[in-house]
Amino acid sequence: MVHLLFKLFSNYIIIYQQLHVIQLLEVFSNKMDKTIILKTWKQFNYIYLDTLVKLKKISSTYDISKLRFYGSDKKKNVYRMFMIFKLNKMKKKMN
């Protein structure tokens, strides 16, 4: 009886983990490569919340790294960086 309950519980956990990884792939697949998502999922021992936080950090870093600097006007470039920083900060507060 105990063995049967353990097996049912183990199957439930596996299904639950699969649902979480699918959700992570849906949220972040347009922001980064799927292999990064899956490696992060494995790195954090299949723990959804830890993986979610790490992927949010990675995706915000990707957003900043895509910034292009046009021209040599330093004031405009500093202003662009400041605005991107503020937008990322607002994104984090929303999530």
Number of C-alpha atoms within 10 A of each C-alpha: 6 7 8 9 10 11 12 11 12 12 12 12 12 11 11 11 15 13 13 19 20 11 14 19 18 11 14 18 14 10 15 15 11 15 11 14 21 16 13 18 22 13 12 14 11 17 15 16 12 14 23 21 10 14 21 17 12 16 15 18 12 13 12 13 9 8 12 10 13 9 8 8 9 11 9 13 16 12 11 15 16 12 12 16 14 12 13 16 12 11 12 12 8 7 6
